[in-house]
């Protein structure tokens, strides 16, 4: 699906992750329920932790004004 990501939301509409992989064949699942459709997502807490610990991207976290 390319280098794009989409927000993953919980039932309250809160950001909980980023979807980064899915099945191109089931793109219609955006409009119709398809049980075989799948999407792989990364938890936002892990993503932020990775930015801080491995990428040393504290400046990005500061710019985002996030507390976690």
C-alpha positions as CSV (number, residue, x, y, z in Angstrom):
1,X,0.0,0.0,0.0
2,X,3.0,2.3,-0.2
3,X,4.7,4.4,2.3
4,X,1.5,6.0,3.7
5,X,0.0,5.4,7.1
6,X,-3.5,6.0,8.5
7,X,-4.6,6.7,12.0
8,X,-5.9,3.8,14.0
9,X,-8.7,4.9,16.4
10,X,-10.4,3.3,19.3
11,X,-14.1,3.3,20.0
12,X,-13.8,6.8,21.7
13,X,-12.1,8.3,18.6
14,X,-8.7,8.5,20.3
15,X,-5.5,7.9,18.3
16,X,-4.1,4.5,19.4
17,X,-1.8,3.6,16.5
18,X,-0.8,3.9,12.9
19,X,-1.9,1.4,10.2
20,X,0.9,0.7,7.9
21,X,0.0,-2.4,5.9
22,X,-3.1,-3.9,4.5
23,X,-4.4,-5.9,1.6
24,X,-4.7,-3.9,-1.6
25,X,-7.3,-6.5,-2.9
26,X,-9.7,-5.5,-0.1
27,X,-9.6,-1.7,-0.6
28,X,-13.3,-1.9,-1.0
29,X,-13.4,-2.7,2.7
30,X,-13.4,1.0,3.2
31,X,-17.0,1.0,2.0
32,X,-18.2,-2.5,2.6
33,X,-17.6,-5.0,5.4
34,X,-15.3,-7.8,4.2
35,X,-14.4,-10.4,6.9
36,X,-11.2,-11.4,5.1
37,X,-9.8,-7.8,5.1
38,X,-6.8,-7.2,7.4
39,X,-4.7,-4.3,8.4
40,X,-1.5,-4.2,10.4
41,X,-1.0,-1.4,12.9
42,X,1.6,-0.3,15.3
43,X,0.7,0.9,18.8
44,X,1.2,4.7,19.1
45,X,3.0,4.2,22.5
46,X,5.6,1.9,20.9
47,X,6.0,4.4,18.0
48,X,6.7,7.3,20.4
49,X,9.0,5.2,22.5
50,X,11.0,4.2,19.4
51,X,11.3,7.9,18.4
52,X,12.7,8.8,21.8
53,X,15.0,5.8,22.5
54,X,16.3,4.7,19.1
55,X,15.9,7.6,16.8
56,X,16.9,10.2,19.4
57,X,14.1,12.3,18.0
58,X,13.2,14.3,21.1
59,X,12.9,17.4,19.0
60,X,10.1,15.8,17.1
61,X,8.3,14.8,20.3
62,X,8.7,18.3,21.6
63,X,7.3,19.7,18.4
64,X,4.3,17.4,18.6
65,X,3.7,18.6,22.2
66,X,3.0,15.0,23.4
67,X,3.1,13.7,26.9
68,X,3.0,9.9,27.2
